[in-house]
Amino acid sequence: MIDASDITRKVERLETLLGQKFGASRGTLEVRVRKAGRLLPRWVRRAVLQVAEAQAALEGPPKLAVRIDQPGVERAFRNAERWLQEVDAADRRRGAILGMLGAMVFNLLVLAVLLLILLMWRGFV
């Protein structure tokens, strides 16, 4: 049978990683996954939620704890932890800033072209 302290340690580890990498630092594991949203791949969300369900099953009636798929939970934890450790938060922020700046430059370029067309049409250029 799976140990409650082991699951609690795993949940705390995943909560810490979600807080560090995605800024989801409050609430239960489910709330943190929901806050990270689409930034997490679907398989990572499922893996993290599988660990959270195992914790909920351990907190519930003891007969439900027997039904926990221990190797599956362990595999889900390892996969989610490995992926979360590889995420580079600084690179994500840098990419978001560069994407925003690229959109702004494109919009300014379109505005300049439209202004030039207007000036040519009115005969000022």
C-alpha positions in Angstrom: 0.0 0.0 0.0 1.1 3.5 -0.8 2.4 5.7 2.1 0.5 9.0 2.9 3.7 10.9 3.7 5.2 9.8 0.4 2.2 11.2 -1.5 2.3 14.4 0.6 5.9 14.9 -0.2 5.3 14.4 -3.9 2.4 16.8 -3.9 4.5 19.4 -2.1 7.3 19.0 -4.6 4.9 19.5 -7.5 3.3 22.5 -5.8 6.8 24.0 -5.3 7.7 23.5 -9.0 4.5 25.0 -10.2 5.0 28.0 -8.0 8.6 28.6 -9.1 8.1 28.0 -12.8 4.5 29.3 -13.5 3.8 31.7 -10.5 1.0 29.4 -9.3 2.0 29.7 -5.6 -1.4 29.6 -3.8 -4.1 26.9 -3.4 -4.2 23.2 -3.8 -2.5 21.3 -6.5 -5.6 21.3 -8.6 -5.9 25.1 -8.3 -2.3 25.6 -9.3 -2.7 23.4 -12.3 -5.8 25.4 -13.3 -3.8 28.6 -12.9 -1.0 27.4 -15.1 -3.6 26.4 -17.6 -2.5 25.9 -21.2 1.1 26.6 -20.4 1.3 23.0 -19.2 1.0 20.3 -21.8 -2.1 18.1 -21.5 -0.1 15.0 -20.4 1.6 17.0 -17.6 -1.8 18.3 -16.4 -3.1 14.7 -16.3 -0.1 13.4 -14.5 -0.2 16.1 -11.8 -3.9 15.6 -11.3 -3.4 11.9 -11.0 -1.0 12.5 -8.1 -3.6 14.9 -6.6 -6.3 12.3 -6.9 -4.1 9.8 -5.1 -3.7 12.2 -2.2 -7.4 12.8 -2.1 -8.0 9.0 -2.1 -5.6 8.6 0.8 -7.5 11.3 2.8 -10.8 9.6 2.2 -12.1 6.3 3.3 -9.3 3.7 3.9 -10.9 1.2 1.5 -10.3 3.6 -1.4 -6.6 3.8 -0.7 -6.3 0.2 -1.7 -7.5 1.1 -5.2 -4.6 3.6 -5.9 -2.4 2.6 -8.8 0.9 3.0 -7.0 3.2 2.4 -10.1 1.0 4.7 -12.2 1.1 7.5 -9.6 4.9 7.1 -9.3 5.3 7.2 -13.0 3.1 10.2 -13.3 5.0 12.0 -10.6 8.4 11.3 -12.2 7.3 12.4 -15.6 5.6 15.6 -14.4 8.6 16.5 -12.1 11.1 15.9 -14.9 9.1 18.2 -17.3 8.6 20.9 -14.7 12.3 20.9 -13.8 13.3 21.4 -17.4 11.1 24.5 -17.9 13.1 27.7 -18.0 11.0 30.5 -16.5 13.4 33.2 -17.6 13.3 32.0 -21.2 9.5 31.9 -21.1 9.4 35.5 -19.8 12.0 36.6 -22.4 9.9 34.9 -25.2 6.7 36.6 -24.0 8.4 40.1 -24.0 9.9 39.5 -27.4 6.6 38.4 -28.8 4.8 41.5 -27.4 7.6 43.8 -28.8 7.3 42.0 -32.2 3.6 42.6 -32.3 4.1 46.3 -31.5 6.7 46.7 -34.2 4.5 45.0 -36.7 1.5 47.3 -35.8 3.7 50.4 -36.1 4.9 49.2 -39.5 1.4 48.7 -40.7 0.4 52.1 -39.4 3.4 53.8 -41.2 2.5 52.0 -44.5 -1.2 53.1 -44.2 -0.1 56.7 -43.4 2.2 56.7 -46.4 -0.6 55.4 -48.7 -2.9 58.1 -47.3 -0.3 60.8 -47.9 0.3 59.5 -51.5 -3.4 59.4 -52.2 -4.0 62.9 -51.0 -1.0 64.2 -53.1 1.3 65.2 -50.3 4.1 62.8 -51.3 
